[in-house]
C-alpha cells in the first residue's frame, strides 16, 4: 500500500501507568489517546507493558517478596477480548488514530509481553508478543510464537513497526523489520534506572542511558526509520506501592525522563524530557525524509546480499496440543483468532461496558 498521508504528527507517551490496577490503566490509556487526538496526531505510541505497568519489582525483590505482587499483577493484566480492550479500541476509533499499545496479555493461564496496533477504525492490524522475556521477566511471562513475531504493518501513514525493549537491540529482528520496508518504528521500553545506579558487574546495557541514547538511535540508523521510544515513568507513590514491607523505597526520579525520538539518520528530534515531565512528546513525521538514508544503505534491499546471507523466519504457531482433522491434516488456529483480536470492531459486543466511556 502506498501511504496516502506522508506528513503527519505522532506522539510518544512519557507517563506513569496505572500500577497494578487494570481499570486505572485503561482510563490512563484512553486519556493519552484522547490527548494525542486533540493535538492532531495520527499515531500514538505507548511503552512496553503499559498495562498494568512494567513489573519492575521483579529486579528488586526476592521470591517470597514477589508473590503478593505477582498475584496482583496477574489479576490486573489485560485479556485481549475483554470489555477493557473494547473500550480502548473504541477510543482509537472515536479519535481516528493509530495506537501502538503494550500490555501484559492474559491468555488462558499465562501472561505475555504483547503489543497490538489498533487502526483508526478500531480494528487490530497487528498482534505480536515479545519473542523472549528478558532474564527475570521469564518468571512472569511466556514467549511469543511464530505467528506473533511479525512487527511491520503497511498503512495509510506508511510502513509502521513496533518492538519491545531489547528486541530493539536484536540483530535478527532488526533484519526482519528492515526487510519489510519499515519507515516509522516504535521502540517501546519499560521502566529503566539511570547510569548513576549502575553497580559492577551489571552491564551498562541494563540502564536507561544505554537504551535511550545508544540502542534506540542505532535502530533508527540501521533501519533508516523514524524511531519513537516511549518510556514509562514512576512517582514516589508508584515506588511505594511496589516496595515490600520493611524495605526502603527507592528514589523514583532515577527512573524518569527517558523518552526519545530519532530521525532516520539517528539524529535526536526532541529535547530530552526532564525527570518530572509527564505527558506526550511530539514529532512531525515526513516519510520522504527516509529516502536518502535508505538510498545509501537499505539493508532490506539493494544494500544486502541474500545470495550470501539470509534470515529464516518461521511464522507457524506451535501448540502443546495438535489437532488432526478427518483428512489427516493438522488444524492450525492463528493466535490472533484464538484470543479474539481479529474480530472487526463492528462486531464487538460492548453491552453495558461501552456506556462507561
BAPAZA-657420 format. One record per residue (C-alpha): residue number from 0; residue in one letter; y, x, z. Coordinates in Angstrom, 2 decimals. Layout:
// residues N
  tinu  marmar        v        u        w
   NUM       A        Y        X        Z
...
// end
This chain:
// residues 357
  tinu  marmar        v        u        w
     0       X     0.00     0.00     0.00
     1       X     3.40     1.34    -0.94
     2       X     5.76     0.89     2.02
     3       X     8.34    -1.81     1.37
     4       X    10.55    -0.62     4.24
     5       X    11.28     3.11     4.01
     6       X    14.08     3.35     6.55
     7       X    13.89     1.73     9.97
     8       X    14.39     2.19    13.69
     9       X    11.49     2.95    16.06
    10       X    11.20     3.32    19.83
    11       X     9.05     5.32    22.24
    12       X     8.55     3.99    25.77
    13       X     9.56     6.23    28.69
    14       X     8.85     3.89    31.59
    15       X     6.79     3.13    34.67
    16       X     3.68     0.99    34.18
    17       X     2.66    -1.86    36.46
    18       X     0.36     0.35    38.53
    19       X    -2.99    -1.28    39.31
    20       X    -1.55    -4.73    38.55
    21       X    -2.59    -6.40    35.31
    22       X    -0.07    -9.24    35.45
    23       X     2.84    -6.92    36.18
    24       X     1.62    -4.59    33.41
    25       X     1.64    -7.43    30.88
    26       X     5.12    -8.52    31.97
    27       X     6.44    -4.97    31.56
    28       X     4.77    -4.66    28.16
    29       X     6.40    -7.84    26.89
    30       X     9.74    -6.75    28.38
    31       X     9.77    -3.48    26.39
    32       X     8.55    -5.20    23.22
    33       X    11.46    -7.62    23.53
    34       X    13.90    -4.80    24.30
    35       X    12.81    -2.88    21.20
    36       X    13.12    -6.00    19.08
    37       X    16.60    -6.80    20.38
    38       X    17.67    -3.30    19.36
    39       X    16.44    -3.73    15.80
    40       X    13.19    -1.73    15.96
    41       X    10.30    -2.21    13.54
    42       X     7.90    -0.18    15.73
    43       X     7.49     0.38    19.47
    44       X     5.06     2.95    20.90
    45       X     3.51     2.78    24.38
    46       X     1.88     5.68    26.29
    47       X    -1.82     6.26    26.88
    48       X    -3.39     3.75    29.30
    49       X    -0.07     1.97    29.77
    50       X    -2.05    -0.98    31.15
    51       X    -2.61    -0.81    34.12
    52       X    -1.16     2.71    34.25
    53       X    -2.85     6.08    33.86
    54       X    -5.17     6.66    36.86
    55       X    -3.57     9.98    37.74
    56       X    -5.12     9.82    41.21
    57       X    -8.37    11.00    39.56
    58       X    -6.93    14.51    39.58
    59       X    -5.68    14.34    43.17
    60       X    -8.37    12.75    45.38
    61       X   -11.98    13.31    46.36
    62       X   -14.85    10.95    45.59
    63       X   -14.66     8.85    48.75
    64       X   -10.88     8.50    48.46
    65       X   -11.19     7.46    44.84
    66       X   -13.47     4.46    45.41
    67       X   -10.86     1.87    46.52
    68       X    -8.53     2.98    43.74
    69       X   -11.32     2.89    41.15
    70       X   -12.35    -0.62    42.19
    71       X    -8.77    -1.90    41.94
    72       X    -8.28    -0.11    38.62
    73       X   -11.32    -1.79    37.10
    74       X   -10.24    -5.18    38.45
    75       X    -6.86    -4.82    36.75
    76       X    -7.95    -3.38    33.41
    77       X    -7.45    -5.46    30.27
    78       X   -10.19    -7.36    28.40
    79       X    -9.34    -7.32    24.70
    80       X    -9.99   -11.01    24.05
    81       X    -8.06   -12.38    27.02
    82       X    -5.04   -14.59    27.75
    83       X    -3.12   -11.46    28.74
    84       X    -3.73    -9.77    25.38
    85       X    -2.94   -13.03    23.59
    86       X     0.47   -13.08    25.30
    87       X     1.20    -9.52    24.18
    88       X     0.18   -10.37    20.61
    89       X     2.41   -13.45    20.75
    90       X     5.35   -11.31    21.88
    91       X     4.87    -8.95    18.92
    92       X     4.76   -11.92    16.57
    93       X     7.84   -13.55    18.07
    94       X     9.88   -10.35    17.71
    95       X     8.18    -9.42    14.40
    96       X     7.42    -5.83    15.37
    97       X     4.57    -3.31    15.14
    98       X     3.24    -2.40    18.61
    99       X     1.07     0.62    19.40
   100       X    -0.41    -0.27    22.79
   101       X    -2.53     1.92    25.06
   102       X    -4.68     0.25    27.70
   103       X    -7.78     0.51    29.86
   104       X   -10.14    -1.78    27.97
   105       X   -12.84    -3.70    29.84
   106       X   -15.88    -4.12    27.61
   107       X   -18.77    -5.75    29.46
   108       X   -19.13    -3.36    32.43
   109       X   -17.47    -0.25    31.02
   110       X   -13.90     0.97    30.59
   111       X   -12.49     2.73    27.54
   112       X    -9.23     4.53    26.79
   113       X    -8.15     2.22    24.00
   114       X    -5.26     1.86    21.56
   115       X    -4.52    -1.09    19.33
   116       X    -1.91    -1.56    16.65
   117       X    -0.50    -5.08    16.60
   118       X     1.33    -6.06    13.43
   119       X     4.42    -8.30    13.20
   120       X     2.20   -11.38    12.69
   121       X     0.35   -10.75    15.96
   122       X    -2.83    -9.55    14.26
   123       X    -4.75    -6.43    15.31
   124       X    -4.86    -3.96    12.42
   125       X    -6.43    -1.07    14.33
   126       X    -8.65    -0.83    17.41
   127       X    -9.58     2.67    18.49
   128       X   -11.00     4.38    21.54
   129       X   -10.45     7.93    22.74
   130       X   -13.45     9.84    21.42
   131       X   -13.96    11.80    24.64
   132       X   -12.45    11.27    28.08
   133       X   -10.90    14.46    29.47
   134       X   -12.63    16.22    32.38
   135       X   -12.40    13.99    35.49
   136       X   -11.49    11.00    33.29
   137       X   -15.21    10.83    32.43
   138       X   -15.83     9.42    35.92
   139       X   -13.82     6.33    34.87
   140       X   -14.00     5.96    31.07
   141       X   -16.65     5.91    28.37
   142       X   -16.44     7.46    24.90
   143       X   -15.42     5.86    21.63
   144       X   -17.89     5.19    18.82
   145       X   -17.75     5.92    15.10
   146       X   -16.14     2.61    14.24
   147       X   -13.38     3.10    16.84
   148       X   -12.35     6.55    15.60
   149       X   -10.01     5.92    12.66
   150       X    -6.33     6.09    13.57
   151       X    -4.14     5.59    10.47
   152       X    -3.04     2.23     9.03
   153       X    -1.39     1.54     5.68
   154       X     1.52    -0.79     6.42
   155       X     4.81    -2.05     5.06
   156       X     6.60     0.63     7.15
   157       X     4.36     3.47     5.97
   158       X     1.07     5.01     6.99
   159       X     1.22     4.81    10.79
   160       X    -1.24     6.55    13.10
   161       X    -1.87     6.97    16.82
   162       X    -4.00     9.15    19.13
   163       X    -4.36     9.58    22.88
   164       X    -3.50    12.65    24.95
   165       X    -5.45    15.78    23.96
   166       X    -6.72    14.04    20.85
   167       X    -3.30    15.12    19.55
   168       X    -4.48    18.73    20.02
   169       X    -7.91    18.20    18.42
   170       X    -8.01    20.04    15.07
   171       X   -10.66    17.73    13.64
   172       X    -8.77    14.54    14.48
   173       X    -5.59    16.01    13.03
   174       X    -7.52    16.83     9.86
   175       X    -8.82    13.28     9.73
   176       X    -5.33    11.83    10.19
   177       X    -3.70    14.04     7.58
   178       X    -6.48    13.19     5.10
   179       X    -5.36     9.56     5.44
   180       X    -1.79    10.45     4.45
   181       X    -0.19     9.80     7.84
   182       X     3.62     9.61     7.78
   183       X     4.51     8.38    11.28
   184       X     2.41     9.27    14.32
   185       X     2.31     8.07    17.91
   186       X     1.13    10.85    20.22
   187       X     0.50     8.72    23.32
   188       X     0.48    10.68    26.58
   189       X    -0.31     9.83    30.22
   190       X     1.40    10.95    33.41
   191       X     1.71    14.75    33.47
   192       X     3.24    17.10    36.08
   193       X     5.76    19.78    35.15
   194       X     5.03    23.50    34.83
   195       X     6.63    24.09    38.24
   196       X     3.46    22.65    39.80
   197       X     1.05    24.93    37.93
   198       X    -1.37    26.91    40.09
   199       X    -3.76    29.53    38.74
   200       X    -6.39    29.16    37.32
   201       X    -5.31    25.73    35.98
   202       X    -4.47    26.27    32.26
   203       X    -0.89    25.92    31.07
   204       X    -2.06    23.22    28.64
   205       X    -2.66    20.92    31.61
   206       X     1.03    20.29    32.35
   207       X     3.75    18.26    30.64
   208       X     5.79    21.16    29.26
   209       X     2.97    22.33    27.00
   210       X     2.07    18.89    25.74
   211       X     5.56    17.50    25.18
   212       X     7.13    20.69    23.80
   213       X     4.24    22.58    22.14
   214       X     1.32    20.29    21.30
   215       X     3.42    17.37    20.05
   216       X     5.74    19.31    17.68
   217       X     2.68    21.23    16.46
   218       X     1.16    17.89    15.47
   219       X     4.33    16.98    13.58
   220       X     4.35    20.32    11.75
   221       X     0.66    20.35    10.84
   222       X     0.65    16.78     9.52
   223       X     4.23    16.59     8.18
   224       X     4.73    13.36    10.13
   225       X     7.46    11.86    12.27
   226       X     5.86    12.09    15.73
   227       X     6.78     9.85    18.65
   228       X     5.45    10.95    22.04
   229       X     5.75     8.18    24.66
   230       X     5.05     9.26    28.24
   231       X     4.70     7.34    31.47
   232       X     6.98     7.95    34.43
   233       X     6.45     7.13    38.10
   234       X     8.61     6.15    41.08
   235       X     8.19     7.13    44.70
   236       X     6.72     3.66    45.30
   237       X     4.23     4.23    42.48
   238       X     3.11     7.51    44.05
   239       X     2.75     5.90    47.48
   240       X     0.64     3.09    46.01
   241       X    -1.88     5.64    44.73
   242       X    -1.89     8.06    47.67
   243       X    -4.85     7.61    50.07
   244       X    -4.08     7.08    53.78
   245       X    -3.41    10.31    55.62
   246       X    -2.24    12.23    52.55
   247       X     1.37    13.28    51.94
   248       X     2.81    11.61    48.81
   249       X     3.90    13.95    46.03
   250       X     7.44    14.24    44.69
   251       X     7.50    11.65    41.91
   252       X    10.10    13.49    39.82
   253       X     7.65    16.26    38.91
   254       X     6.04    13.74    36.52
   255       X     9.10    12.35    34.74
   256       X    11.34    12.96    31.71
   257       X     8.68    13.95    29.17
   258       X     9.07    11.56    26.21
   259       X     9.83    13.31    22.91
   260       X    10.33    12.53    19.20
   261       X     9.97    15.14    16.46
   262       X    10.67    15.17    12.74
   263       X     8.10    16.11    10.07
   264       X     9.17    19.77    10.31
   265       X     8.75    19.84    14.11
   266       X    12.45    19.66    15.00
   267       X    13.39    17.59    18.03
   268       X    15.26    14.40    17.08
   269       X    16.33    13.31    20.57
   270       X    17.82    14.71    23.74
   271       X    15.21    15.19    26.44
   272       X    15.28    12.26    28.90
   273       X    16.38    13.02    32.43
   274       X    13.84    12.68    35.22
   275       X    15.44     9.45    36.45
   276       X    15.65     7.81    33.00
   277       X    13.57     4.70    32.42
   278       X    13.78     2.90    29.10
   279       X    13.28     3.30    25.38
   280       X    14.02     6.38    23.30
   281       X    15.06     5.58    19.72
   282       X    14.76     7.29    16.36
   283       X    15.75     6.43    12.80
   284       X    12.74     6.89    10.52
   285       X    13.27     7.77     6.86
   286       X     9.89     8.13     5.14
   287       X    11.49    10.15     2.34
   288       X    12.15    12.89     4.90
   289       X     8.39    13.59     4.96
   290       X     8.34    14.58     1.28
   291       X     9.31    18.24     1.48
   292       X     7.14    19.07     4.49
   293       X     4.16    17.56     2.69
   294       X     5.14    19.16    -0.63
   295       X     4.91    22.60     0.99
   296       X     1.67    22.13     2.94
   297       X    -0.21    18.85     2.56
   298       X    -3.45    19.73     4.35
   299       X    -4.89    16.39     3.27
   300       X    -4.28    17.06    -0.40
   301       X    -3.10    19.95    -2.57
   302       X    -2.97    22.50     0.27
   303       X    -6.66    22.15     1.18
   304       X    -9.85    23.46    -0.40
   305       X   -12.55    20.77     0.02
   306       X   -14.91    22.88    -2.09
   307       X   -14.80    25.38     0.81
   308       X   -14.02    23.33     3.92
   309       X   -14.88    19.67     4.57
   310       X   -14.81    17.37     7.59
   311       X   -17.65    14.84     8.02
   312       X   -16.74    11.63     9.88
   313       X   -19.49     9.23    10.98
   314       X   -17.91     5.78    11.14
   315       X   -21.04     3.87    12.23
   316       X   -21.29     2.27    15.65
   317       X   -24.36     3.34    17.61
   318       X   -25.63     0.77    20.12
   319       X   -28.00     1.09    23.07
   320       X   -29.92    -1.85    21.58
   321       X   -30.55    -2.02    17.84
   322       X   -31.45    -5.42    16.39
   323       X   -33.60    -5.71    13.28
   324       X   -33.50    -8.97    11.29
   325       X   -36.33   -10.61     9.36
   326       X   -35.84    -8.48     6.28
   327       X   -36.22    -5.30     8.32
   328       X   -32.54    -4.42     8.10
   329       X   -30.60    -3.29    11.14
   330       X   -27.84    -5.63    12.26
   331       X   -24.63    -3.72    12.93
   332       X   -21.72    -5.53    14.58
   333       X   -18.31    -3.90    14.48
   334       X   -16.81    -3.18    17.88
   335       X   -13.56    -4.90    16.92
   336       X   -15.54    -8.09    16.16
   337       X   -17.62    -7.91    19.31
   338       X   -14.61    -7.58    21.62
   339       X   -12.77   -10.40    19.84
   340       X    -9.83    -8.46    18.42
   341       X   -10.48    -9.31    14.78
   342       X    -9.61   -12.96    15.37
   343       X    -6.48   -13.86    13.37
   344       X    -3.52   -14.68    15.57
   345       X    -3.51   -18.24    14.19
   346       X    -6.99   -18.84    15.60
   347       X    -6.26   -17.76    19.17
   348       X    -6.60   -20.47    21.79
   349       X    -3.71   -19.90    24.17
   350       X    -4.16   -23.02    26.27
   351       X    -2.04   -23.08    29.41
   352       X    -1.51   -19.33    29.30
   353       X     0.82   -19.48    26.31
   354       X     3.17   -21.70    28.29
   355       X     3.77   -18.90    30.79
   356       X     5.50   -16.57    28.33
// end
